[in-house]
Amino acid sequence: MSEYSMTCSCGDVMKTEAESREEAVTKLQEIMTEEAIAAHMSEKHPGDDVPTVEQIHGQIAQDLRLAMA
Protein backbone atom coordinates (compact mmCIF):
# COMPACT_ATOMS: atom_id res chain seq x y z
CA MET A 1 0.00 0.00 0.00
CA SER A 2 1.09 3.52 -0.75
CA GLU A 3 0.04 6.83 0.75
CA TYR A 4 -1.51 9.47 -1.47
CA SER A 5 -2.23 13.06 -0.51
CA MET A 6 -3.33 16.45 -1.73
CA THR A 7 -3.29 19.87 -0.10
CA CYS A 8 -6.23 22.26 -0.14
CA SER A 9 -5.61 25.95 -0.79
CA CYS A 10 -6.20 26.48 2.96
CA GLY A 11 -3.32 24.15 3.82
CA ASP A 12 -5.41 21.17 4.93
CA VAL A 13 -3.90 17.90 3.75
CA MET A 14 -6.12 14.97 2.78
CA LYS A 15 -4.40 11.59 2.85
CA THR A 16 -5.38 8.02 2.12
CA GLU A 17 -3.66 4.69 1.63
CA ALA A 18 -4.39 2.65 -1.46
CA GLU A 19 -2.98 0.06 -3.83
CA SER A 20 -3.14 2.50 -6.77
CA ARG A 21 -3.71 6.17 -7.50
CA GLU A 22 -7.09 5.32 -9.03
CA GLU A 23 -8.16 3.59 -5.81
CA ALA A 24 -6.92 6.56 -3.76
CA VAL A 25 -8.91 9.00 -5.93
CA THR A 26 -12.05 6.90 -5.47
CA LYS A 27 -11.56 6.68 -1.70
CA LEU A 28 -11.18 10.44 -1.28
CA GLN A 29 -14.08 11.16 -3.62
CA GLU A 30 -16.27 8.90 -1.47
CA ILE A 31 -15.24 10.85 1.64
CA MET A 32 -15.88 14.26 0.08
CA THR A 33 -19.66 14.23 -0.01
CA GLU A 34 -21.80 17.33 -0.34
CA GLU A 35 -22.03 17.48 3.47
CA ALA A 36 -18.27 17.06 3.98
CA ILE A 37 -17.52 19.76 1.41
CA ALA A 38 -20.00 22.15 3.06
CA ALA A 39 -18.47 21.51 6.50
CA HIS A 40 -14.92 22.06 5.23
CA MET A 41 -15.88 25.25 3.41
CA SER A 42 -17.75 26.60 6.44
CA GLU A 43 -14.80 25.95 8.75
CA LYS A 44 -11.82 26.73 6.51
CA HIS A 45 -13.18 29.01 3.77
CA PRO A 46 -15.92 31.13 5.41
CA GLY A 47 -17.63 33.46 2.97
CA ASP A 48 -16.39 31.61 -0.13
CA ASP A 49 -18.79 30.00 -2.57
CA VAL A 50 -19.23 26.28 -1.91
CA PRO A 51 -17.99 24.26 -4.89
CA THR A 52 -20.09 21.44 -6.27
CA VAL A 53 -19.31 17.80 -5.58
CA GLU A 54 -18.33 17.48 -9.24
CA GLN A 55 -15.85 20.34 -8.93
CA ILE A 56 -14.23 18.87 -5.82
CA HIS A 57 -14.13 15.36 -7.28
CA GLY A 58 -12.45 16.77 -10.39
CA GLN A 59 -9.91 18.58 -8.23
CA ILE A 60 -9.16 15.34 -6.35
CA ALA A 61 -8.71 13.46 -9.64
CA GLN A 62 -6.34 16.16 -10.90
CA ASP A 63 -4.32 16.97 -7.76
CA LEU A 64 -3.94 13.74 -5.79
CA ARG A 65 -0.31 12.63 -5.71
CA LEU A 66 1.79 9.86 -4.27
CA ALA A 67 3.03 11.12 -0.89
CA MET A 68 6.78 11.36 -0.56
CA ALA A 69 8.22 9.39 2.35
Chimera marker file (.cmm) of the C-alpha trace (Angstrom):
<marker_set name="trace">
<marker id="1" x="0.000" y="0.000" z="0.000" r="1" g="1" b="0" radius="0.5"/>
<marker id="2" x="1.095" y="3.517" z="-0.753" r="1" g="1" b="0" radius="0.5"/>
<marker id="3" x="0.037" y="6.827" z="0.753" r="1" g="1" b="0" radius="0.5"/>
<marker id="4" x="-1.512" y="9.475" z="-1.472" r="1" g="1" b="0" radius="0.5"/>
<marker id="5" x="-2.226" y="13.064" z="-0.511" r="1" g="1" b="0" radius="0.5"/>
<marker id="6" x="-3.328" y="16.454" z="-1.735" r="1" g="1" b="0" radius="0.5"/>
<marker id="7" x="-3.292" y="19.870" z="-0.104" r="1" g="1" b="0" radius="0.5"/>
<marker id="8" x="-6.226" y="22.258" z="-0.141" r="1" g="1" b="0" radius="0.5"/>
<marker id="9" x="-5.612" y="25.955" z="-0.786" r="1" g="1" b="0" radius="0.5"/>
<marker id="10" x="-6.203" y="26.478" z="2.957" r="1" g="1" b="0" radius="0.5"/>
<marker id="11" x="-3.319" y="24.148" z="3.820" r="1" g="1" b="0" radius="0.5"/>
<marker id="12" x="-5.408" y="21.171" z="4.926" r="1" g="1" b="0" radius="0.5"/>
<marker id="13" x="-3.899" y="17.901" z="3.749" r="1" g="1" b="0" radius="0.5"/>
<marker id="14" x="-6.118" y="14.969" z="2.777" r="1" g="1" b="0" radius="0.5"/>
<marker id="15" x="-4.403" y="11.587" z="2.851" r="1" g="1" b="0" radius="0.5"/>
<marker id="16" x="-5.381" y="8.024" z="2.119" r="1" g="1" b="0" radius="0.5"/>
<marker id="17" x="-3.656" y="4.693" z="1.627" r="1" g="1" b="0" radius="0.5"/>
<marker id="18" x="-4.393" y="2.652" z="-1.464" r="1" g="1" b="0" radius="0.5"/>
<marker id="19" x="-2.983" y="0.057" z="-3.831" r="1" g="1" b="0" radius="0.5"/>
<marker id="20" x="-3.144" y="2.499" z="-6.768" r="1" g="1" b="0" radius="0.5"/>
<marker id="21" x="-3.707" y="6.175" z="-7.505" r="1" g="1" b="0" radius="0.5"/>
<marker id="22" x="-7.092" y="5.323" z="-9.029" r="1" g="1" b="0" radius="0.5"/>
<marker id="23" x="-8.155" y="3.586" z="-5.810" r="1" g="1" b="0" radius="0.5"/>
<marker id="24" x="-6.924" y="6.555" z="-3.764" r="1" g="1" b="0" radius="0.5"/>
<marker id="25" x="-8.911" y="8.997" z="-5.926" r="1" g="1" b="0" radius="0.5"/>
<marker id="26" x="-12.052" y="6.900" z="-5.472" r="1" g="1" b="0" radius="0.5"/>
<marker id="27" x="-11.564" y="6.682" z="-1.701" r="1" g="1" b="0" radius="0.5"/>
<marker id="28" x="-11.175" y="10.444" z="-1.285" r="1" g="1" b="0" radius="0.5"/>
<marker id="29" x="-14.076" y="11.158" z="-3.616" r="1" g="1" b="0" radius="0.5"/>
<marker id="30" x="-16.273" y="8.896" z="-1.470" r="1" g="1" b="0" radius="0.5"/>
<marker id="31" x="-15.244" y="10.852" z="1.644" r="1" g="1" b="0" radius="0.5"/>
<marker id="32" x="-15.884" y="14.261" z="0.082" r="1" g="1" b="0" radius="0.5"/>
<marker id="33" x="-19.659" y="14.231" z="-0.008" r="1" g="1" b="0" radius="0.5"/>
<marker id="34" x="-21.803" y="17.333" z="-0.337" r="1" g="1" b="0" radius="0.5"/>
<marker id="35" x="-22.032" y="17.475" z="3.472" r="1" g="1" b="0" radius="0.5"/>
<marker id="36" x="-18.267" y="17.057" z="3.976" r="1" g="1" b="0" radius="0.5"/>
<marker id="37" x="-17.522" y="19.762" z="1.408" r="1" g="1" b="0" radius="0.5"/>
<marker id="38" x="-20.001" y="22.154" z="3.061" r="1" g="1" b="0" radius="0.5"/>
<marker id="39" x="-18.473" y="21.509" z="6.497" r="1" g="1" b="0" radius="0.5"/>
<marker id="40" x="-14.925" y="22.059" z="5.226" r="1" g="1" b="0" radius="0.5"/>
<marker id="41" x="-15.884" y="25.250" z="3.411" r="1" g="1" b="0" radius="0.5"/>
<marker id="42" x="-17.753" y="26.602" z="6.445" r="1" g="1" b="0" radius="0.5"/>
<marker id="43" x="-14.799" y="25.950" z="8.748" r="1" g="1" b="0" radius="0.5"/>
<marker id="44" x="-11.818" y="26.728" z="6.509" r="1" g="1" b="0" radius="0.5"/>
<marker id="45" x="-13.182" y="29.012" z="3.774" r="1" g="1" b="0" radius="0.5"/>
<marker id="46" x="-15.925" y="31.128" z="5.414" r="1" g="1" b="0" radius="0.5"/>
<marker id="47" x="-17.630" y="33.458" z="2.968" r="1" g="1" b="0" radius="0.5"/>
<marker id="48" x="-16.390" y="31.611" z="-0.126" r="1" g="1" b="0" radius="0.5"/>
<marker id="49" x="-18.791" y="29.998" z="-2.571" r="1" g="1" b="0" radius="0.5"/>
<marker id="50" x="-19.229" y="26.280" z="-1.910" r="1" g="1" b="0" radius="0.5"/>
<marker id="51" x="-17.994" y="24.262" z="-4.890" r="1" g="1" b="0" radius="0.5"/>
<marker id="52" x="-20.093" y="21.438" z="-6.268" r="1" g="1" b="0" radius="0.5"/>
<marker id="53" x="-19.311" y="17.796" z="-5.579" r="1" g="1" b="0" radius="0.5"/>
<marker id="54" x="-18.332" y="17.475" z="-9.240" r="1" g="1" b="0" radius="0.5"/>
<marker id="55" x="-15.846" y="20.340" z="-8.926" r="1" g="1" b="0" radius="0.5"/>
<marker id="56" x="-14.225" y="18.866" z="-5.819" r="1" g="1" b="0" radius="0.5"/>
<marker id="57" x="-14.128" y="15.358" z="-7.280" r="1" g="1" b="0" radius="0.5"/>
<marker id="58" x="-12.448" y="16.773" z="-10.386" r="1" g="1" b="0" radius="0.5"/>
<marker id="59" x="-9.909" y="18.579" z="-8.229" r="1" g="1" b="0" radius="0.5"/>
<marker id="60" x="-9.159" y="15.343" z="-6.349" r="1" g="1" b="0" radius="0.5"/>
<marker id="61" x="-8.707" y="13.458" z="-9.643" r="1" g="1" b="0" radius="0.5"/>
<marker id="62" x="-6.344" y="16.157" z="-10.899" r="1" g="1" b="0" radius="0.5"/>
<marker id="63" x="-4.316" y="16.973" z="-7.757" r="1" g="1" b="0" radius="0.5"/>
<marker id="64" x="-3.944" y="13.742" z="-5.787" r="1" g="1" b="0" radius="0.5"/>
<marker id="65" x="-0.311" y="12.626" z="-5.709" r="1" g="1" b="0" radius="0.5"/>
<marker id="66" x="1.790" y="9.861" z="-4.274" r="1" g="1" b="0" radius="0.5"/>
<marker id="67" x="3.030" y="11.123" z="-0.892" r="1" g="1" b="0" radius="0.5"/>
<marker id="68" x="6.783" y="11.364" z="-0.564" r="1" g="1" b="0" radius="0.5"/>
<marker id="69" x="8.222" y="9.386" z="2.346" r="1" g="1" b="0" radius="0.5"/>
<link id1="1" id2="2" r="1" g="1" b="0" radius="0.2"/>
<link id1="2" id2="3" r="1" g="1" b="0" radius="0.2"/>
<link id1="3" id2="4" r="1" g="1" b="0" radius="0.2"/>
<link id1="4" id2="5" r="1" g="1" b="0" radius="0.2"/>
<link id1="5" id2="6" r="1" g="1" b="0" radius="0.2"/>
<link id1="6" id2="7" r="1" g="1" b="0" radius="0.2"/>
<link id1="7" id2="8" r="1" g="1" b="0" radius="0.2"/>
<link id1="8" id2="9" r="1" g="1" b="0" radius="0.2"/>
<link id1="9" id2="10" r="1" g="1" b="0" radius="0.2"/>
<link id1="10" id2="11" r="1" g="1" b="0" radius="0.2"/>
<link id1="11" id2="12" r="1" g="1" b="0" radius="0.2"/>
<link id1="12" id2="13" r="1" g="1" b="0" radius="0.2"/>
<link id1="13" id2="14" r="1" g="1" b="0" radius="0.2"/>
<link id1="14" id2="15" r="1" g="1" b="0" radius="0.2"/>
<link id1="15" id2="16" r="1" g="1" b="0" radius="0.2"/>
<link id1="16" id2="17" r="1" g="1" b="0" radius="0.2"/>
<link id1="17" id2="18" r="1" g="1" b="0" radius="0.2"/>
<link id1="18" id2="19" r="1" g="1" b="0" radius="0.2"/>
<link id1="19" id2="20" r="1" g="1" b="0" radius="0.2"/>
<link id1="20" id2="21" r="1" g="1" b="0" radius="0.2"/>
<link id1="21" id2="22" r="1" g="1" b="0" radius="0.2"/>
<link id1="22" id2="23" r="1" g="1" b="0" radius="0.2"/>
<link id1="23" id2="24" r="1" g="1" b="0" radius="0.2"/>
<link id1="24" id2="25" r="1" g="1" b="0" radius="0.2"/>
<link id1="25" id2="26" r="1" g="1" b="0" radius="0.2"/>
<link id1="26" id2="27" r="1" g="1" b="0" radius="0.2"/>
<link id1="27" id2="28" r="1" g="1" b="0" radius="0.2"/>
<link id1="28" id2="29" r="1" g="1" b="0" radius="0.2"/>
<link id1="29" id2="30" r="1" g="1" b="0" radius="0.2"/>
<link id1="30" id2="31" r="1" g="1" b="0" radius="0.2"/>
<link id1="31" id2="32" r="1" g="1" b="0" radius="0.2"/>
<link id1="32" id2="33" r="1" g="1" b="0" radius="0.2"/>
<link id1="33" id2="34" r="1" g="1" b="0" radius="0.2"/>
<link id1="34" id2="35" r="1" g="1" b="0" radius="0.2"/>
<link id1="35" id2="36" r="1" g="1" b="0" radius="0.2"/>
<link id1="36" id2="37" r="1" g="1" b="0" radius="0.2"/>
<link id1="37" id2="38" r="1" g="1" b="0" radius="0.2"/>
<link id1="38" id2="39" r="1" g="1" b="0" radius="0.2"/>
<link id1="39" id2="40" r="1" g="1" b="0" radius="0.2"/>
<link id1="40" id2="41" r="1" g="1" b="0" radius="0.2"/>
<link id1="41" id2="42" r="1" g="1" b="0" radius="0.2"/>
<link id1="42" id2="43" r="1" g="1" b="0" radius="0.2"/>
<link id1="43" id2="44" r="1" g="1" b="0" radius="0.2"/>
<link id1="44" id2="45" r="1" g="1" b="0" radius="0.2"/>
<link id1="45" id2="46" r="1" g="1" b="0" radius="0.2"/>
<link id1="46" id2="47" r="1" g="1" b="0" radius="0.2"/>
<link id1="47" id2="48" r="1" g="1" b="0" radius="0.2"/>
<link id1="48" id2="49" r="1" g="1" b="0" radius="0.2"/>
<link id1="49" id2="50" r="1" g="1" b="0" radius="0.2"/>
<link id1="50" id2="51" r="1" g="1" b="0" radius="0.2"/>
<link id1="51" id2="52" r="1" g="1" b="0" radius="0.2"/>
<link id1="52" id2="53" r="1" g="1" b="0" radius="0.2"/>
<link id1="53" id2="54" r="1" g="1" b="0" radius="0.2"/>
<link id1="54" id2="55" r="1" g="1" b="0" radius="0.2"/>
<link id1="55" id2="56" r="1" g="1" b="0" radius="0.2"/>
<link id1="56" id2="57" r="1" g="1" b="0" radius="0.2"/>
<link id1="57" id2="58" r="1" g="1" b="0" radius="0.2"/>
<link id1="58" id2="59" r="1" g="1" b="0" radius="0.2"/>
<link id1="59" id2="60" r="1" g="1" b="0" radius="0.2"/>
<link id1="60" id2="61" r="1" g="1" b="0" radius="0.2"/>
<link id1="61" id2="62" r="1" g="1" b="0" radius="0.2"/>
<link id1="62" id2="63" r="1" g="1" b="0" radius="0.2"/>
<link id1="63" id2="64" r="1" g="1" b="0" radius="0.2"/>
<link id1="64" id2="65" r="1" g="1" b="0" radius="0.2"/>
<link id1="65" id2="66" r="1" g="1" b="0" radius="0.2"/>
<link id1="66" id2="67" r="1" g="1" b="0" radius="0.2"/>
<link id1="67" id2="68" r="1" g="1" b="0" radius="0.2"/>
<link id1="68" id2="69" r="1" g="1" b="0" radius="0.2"/>
</marker_set>
